């Protein structure tokens, strides 16, 4: 006999689950299970409701039994995340795994959940028992990569590609970690394999472009520049009005637009005067913190708030696309000191410090990247040993509340509203020491010497194997020798600061500031 009330009862139980009404959901499921103890959907909802109210062990037993009865489907534990917060979900995964430790499908699902929460170390441990497939090997590669264990990740991505050579993700991620390790020829070969398997995947094309840029093959990289336009949410402006080349700007109004990073916009504003020199009327559209500083750039006709209505324009171009539009190579980078200000050095050197970047948690994967590029304030403590220097904080955000211990640090940032205010502080400094964040570009564009503390998996703009930069002639790079280890580069910064102080005391016309050697 058909139970005509079952769909309604299931619907009611589901509604109670979604509302977090666990006991009511259990009650509705209980009625269904009295009618049919084998009703899989009722058993599943009942297990979720029990887990929600804290009966984790009881729920796990049911879910493991359902998973055993349906080996070809995803483990039902994964569906609980739709009804509950991360904590109970993780507890349910662990309980199910304790009952069936050999279930590799469950291990991969749990590891994926942990990676999404940024818990890569536990994901690595979970995956130790799930390396019997391409999916497991690939997941392990991702868990290691998120922890900065790039060299270890290479082997797992290779094994994933060997076990199942057709899909492209393993090849693309293999290319990524080989690029980080400076093995550029192998990295590009892996990316070529990924492109061959997924020729229309915009993300793979863009990542290969970044690998080419990192290796210094810029002319080749720009051939894939248009693939950025196909990424989700890239730009809402019409593709047929993108600026095709600098010469097309003559006699036209060109709108330059900000994307995600303040540093990107500060770095590429240098192209605005070049467009104006070709006869363009240049407009820039950006968030408020950048507006006053951008107004100082020569050749810009108007600076517009990105929250305002779009102006009339003939062409538009995202800031990050300008190097591609100009077919820039390392030898043709336009001058970056477009905010250069003449000034007298202080009697005692003033040095600005930045130890953390902008987290941007709304960007997928950026939280882990920011953790790698930022330093704990304690990392900067050895700078206290440098005599004859006055240190000034340029740090914004939550990290500003936790300055380096033992370091006498002036902090004028409480009154800072935007980058123009920060620039006013930088103007009174003699040097800036910073992790890879927007202040590097601000100080560089002002012609200030910069000591950049750079992460191991550095950005393409700083190239590979260099301690100098064609973007900013007075910038010196102090890069990590090993992922996550700031000790050696900070020690080199301390030595360079001591040389800087000595040079200031006994100036030589041959050198403006000491390098990283």
Residue pairs with C-beta under 8 A, 6 or more apart in sequence:
3 35
3 36
6 32
6 35
6 39
9 28
9 31
9 32
10 32
10 41
10 42
10 45
12 28
13 25
13 28
13 29
13 32
13 42
13 45
13 46
13 49
14 25
14 45
16 22
16 24
16 25
16 28
16 49
17 25
17 45
17 48
17 49
17 52
17 83
18 83
20 52
20 83
20 84
22 49
22 50
22 52
22 53
23 49
23 53
25 45
25 46
25 48
25 49
25 52
26 46
26 49
26 50
26 53
29 42
29 43
29 45
29 46
29 49
30 46
32 39
32 42
33 39
33 42
33 43
33 46
36 42
40 66
40 69
40 70
43 62
43 66
44 62
44 63
44 66
44 76
44 79
46 62
47 58
47 59
47 60
47 62
47 63
47 66
47 76
48 59
48 79
48 80
48 83
48 84
50 58
50 59
50 62
51 59
51 60
51 80
51 84
51 88
51 91
51 92
52 83
52 84
52 88
54 88
56 88
56 91
56 92
56 95
57 95
59 92
59 95
60 77
60 92
60 95
60 96
60 98
60 99
61 99
63 75
63 76
63 77
63 92
63 96
64 96
64 99
64 100
66 76
67 75
67 76
67 77
67 96
67 100
67 103
67 105
67 106
68 100
70 76
74 105
74 109
75 96
75 103
75 105
75 106
75 109
77 92
77 93
77 96
77 106
77 109
77 110
78 109
78 113
80 88
80 89
80 92
81 89
81 113
86 117
89 113
90 113
90 114
90 117
93 106
93 109
93 110
93 113
94 110
96 103
96 106
97 103
97 106
97 107
97 110
97 126
100 106
101 129
102 129
104 129
104 130
104 132
104 133
104 136
107 126
107 127
107 129
107 130
107 136
108 127
108 130
108 135
108 136
108 139
110 123
110 126
111 123
111 126
111 127
111 130
111 139
111 143
112 123
112 139
114 120
114 122
114 123
114 126
114 143
115 123
115 139
115 142
115 143
115 146
118 146
118 367
118 368
120 142
120 143
120 144
120 146
120 147
120 368
121 143
121 147
123 139
123 143
123 146
124 140
124 143
124 144
124 147
127 136
127 139
127 140
127 143
130 136
130 139
130 140
131 137
131 140
131 156
131 159
133 163
133 164
134 159
134 160
134 161
134 163
134 164
134 167
134 170
135 160
137 156
137 157
137 159
137 160
137 163
137 170
138 156
138 157
138 160
138 169
138 170
138 173
140 153
140 156
141 153
141 154
141 156
141 157
141 160
141 170
141 173
141 174
141 177
142 153
142 173
144 150
144 152
144 153
144 156
145 153
145 173
145 176
145 177
146 368
148 372
148 456
148 457
148 483
148 484
149 483
150 177
150 180
150 181
150 456
150 457
150 483
151 177
151 181
153 173
153 177
154 174
154 177
154 178
154 181
157 170
157 171
157 173
157 174
157 177
158 174
160 170
161 170
161 171
161 174
161 193
164 170
166 197
167 197
168 193
168 194
168 195
168 197
168 198
168 201
168 204
169 194
171 190
171 191
171 193
171 194
171 197
172 190
172 191
172 194
172 201
172 203
172 204
172 207
174 187
174 190
175 187
175 188
175 189
175 190
175 191
175 194
175 207
175 208
175 211
176 187
176 207
176 211
178 184
178 186
178 187
178 190
179 187
179 210
179 211
179 214
179 215
180 456
180 457
182 464
182 465
184 211
184 214
184 215
184 464
187 211
187 215
188 208
188 211
188 212
188 215
191 204
191 207
191 208
191 211
192 208
194 201
194 204
194 208
195 201
195 204
195 205
195 208
198 204
202 227
202 228
202 230
202 231
203 231
205 224
205 227
206 224
206 227
206 228
206 231
208 224
209 221
209 222
209 224
209 225
209 227
209 228
210 221
210 460
212 218
212 220
212 221
212 224
213 221
213 460
213 461
214 460
214 463
214 464
215 464
216 330
216 463
216 464
218 323
218 328
218 329
218 330
219 327
219 329
222 323
222 324
222 327
222 328
225 321
225 324
228 234
228 318
228 320
228 321
229 235
229 239
229 242
234 318
235 257
235 316
235 318
237 255
237 257
237 310
237 316
241 313
241 314
241 315
241 316
242 315
242 316
242 317
242 321
243 249
243 254
243 315
243 316
243 317
243 321
243 325
244 315
244 325
245 325
246 274
246 275
246 278
246 325
246 326
247 278
248 315
249 275
249 278
249 279
249 280
249 315
250 278
250 279
250 280
251 279
251 280
252 280
252 281
252 314
252 315
253 280
253 281
253 283
253 311
253 312
253 313
253 314
253 315
254 275
254 280
254 281
254 282
254 283
254 313
254 314
254 315
254 316
254 317
255 283
255 284
255 285
255 310
255 311
255 313
255 315
255 316
255 317
256 271
256 272
256 275
256 282
256 283
256 284
256 285
256 316
256 317
256 318
256 319
256 322
257 284
257 285
257 286
257 306
257 316
257 317
257 318
257 319
258 264
258 265
258 284
258 285
258 286
258 287
258 290
258 306
258 318
258 319
259 265
259 318
259 319
259 320
260 360
260 363
261 438
262 287
262 289
262 290
262 358
262 419
262 438
263 436
263 437
263 438
263 440
263 441
264 319
264 320
265 286
265 290
265 294
265 319
266 290
266 293
266 419
266 438
266 441
266 442
266 445
267 336
267 441
267 445
267 461
267 471
268 319
268 320
268 322
268 323
269 284
269 294
269 297
269 319
269 338
269 445
270 334
270 335
270 336
270 338
270 445
271 322
271 323
271 325
271 326
271 334
272 282
272 284
272 297
272 298
272 299
272 300
273 297
273 298
273 299
273 338
274 299
274 326
274 334
275 282
275 299
276 282
276 298
276 299
276 300
276 301
277 299
281 301
282 299
282 300
282 301
283 300
283 301
283 302
283 303
283 304
283 311
283 313
284 294
284 297
284 300
284 302
284 303
284 304
285 304
285 305
285 306
285 308
285 310
285 311
286 294
286 303
286 304
286 305
286 306
287 305
287 306
287 307
288 305
288 307
288 418
289 417
289 418
289 419
290 418
290 419
291 303
291 305
291 418
292 418
292 419
292 420
293 339
293 418
293 419
293 420
293 423
293 442
294 300
294 303
295 303
296 339
296 420
297 338
297 339
298 338
302 311
304 311
317 325
323 333
326 332
326 334
328 334
330 463
330 470
331 470
333 470
333 471
336 444
336 445
336 471
336 472
336 473
337 444
337 445
337 446
337 447
337 472
337 473
338 445
339 423
339 442
339 445
339 446
339 447
340 445
340 446
340 447
341 427
341 446
341 447
343 427
343 428
345 430
345 504
346 390
346 428
346 430
348 388
348 389
348 390
349 388
349 389
349 390
349 430
349 431
349 500
349 501
349 504
350 389
350 390
350 391
350 392
350 428
350 429
350 430
350 431
351 389
351 390
351 391
351 392
351 429
351 430
351 431
351 432
351 433
351 497
352 391
352 392
352 393
352 394
352 425
352 426
352 429
352 431
352 432
352 433
352 434
352 439
352 443
353 380
353 383
353 391
353 392
353 393
353 394
353 395
353 404
353 409
353 432
353 433
353 434
354 394
354 395
354 432
354 433
354 434
354 435
354 437
354 439
354 440
355 374
355 375
355 376
355 377
355 379
355 380
355 395
355 399
355 404
355 434
355 435
356 370
356 374
356 375
356 377
356 395
356 397
356 399
356 435
356 437
357 370
357 373
357 374
357 435
357 436
357 437
357 438
358 370
358 396
358 397
358 437
358 438
359 366
359 367
359 370
359 397
360 366
360 367
360 370
361 367
372 455
372 456
372 457
372 483
372 484
373 435
373 436
373 437
373 454
373 455
374 399
374 435
374 437
375 435
375 453
375 486
377 399
377 402
377 403
377 404
377 405
378 404
378 405
379 404
379 486
379 487
379 490
380 404
380 407
380 433
380 490
381 404
381 405
381 406
381 407
382 490
382 491
382 494
383 389
383 391
383 404
383 407
383 433
383 490
383 493
383 494
383 497
384 404
384 406
384 407
384 408
385 494
386 494
386 497
386 498
386 501
387 501
388 501
388 505
389 497
389 501
390 408
390 410
391 407
391 408
391 409
391 410
392 409
392 410
392 411
392 412
392 425
392 429
393 400
393 403
393 409
393 410
393 411
393 412
393 413
394 413
394 422
394 425
394 426
394 432
394 434
394 439
395 403
395 413
396 413
396 416
396 422
400 411
400 413
403 409
403 411
412 425
413 422
413 425
415 421
416 422
416 425
419 438
419 442
422 439
422 442
423 442
423 446
426 432
426 439
426 442
426 443
426 446
426 448
427 446
429 443
429 448
430 448
430 449
430 504
431 448
431 449
431 450
431 451
431 497
431 500
431 513
432 439
432 440
432 443
432 448
432 449
432 450
432 451
433 450
433 451
433 453
433 493
433 497
434 440
434 443
434 450
434 451
434 452
434 453
435 452
435 453
435 454
435 455
436 452
436 453
436 454
436 455
436 458
436 459
436 462
440 450
440 452
440 472
440 475
441 472
443 450
444 450
444 471
444 472
444 474
444 475
445 472
447 474
448 474
449 474
449 475
449 476
449 500
449 512
449 513
450 472
450 474
450 475
450 476
451 475
451 476
451 478
451 493
451 496
451 497
452 462
452 469
452 475
452 476
452 477
452 478
453 478
453 486
453 489
453 490
453 493
454 462
454 477
454 478
454 479
454 480
454 489
455 479
455 480
455 483
456 479
456 480
456 481
456 482
456 483
456 484
456 485
457 483
458 464
458 477
458 479
461 469
461 471
462 469
462 477
462 479
463 469
463 470
466 477
467 476
467 477
467 478
467 479
467 515
467 516
467 517
468 475
468 476
468 477
468 515
469 475
469 477
474 512
474 513
476 496
476 513
476 514
476 515
476 516
477 516
478 489
478 490
478 492
478 493
478 496
478 516
479 489
480 486
480 488
480 489
481 488
481 489
492 516
496 514
496 515
496 516
499 514
500 513
500 514
503 511
503 513
503 514
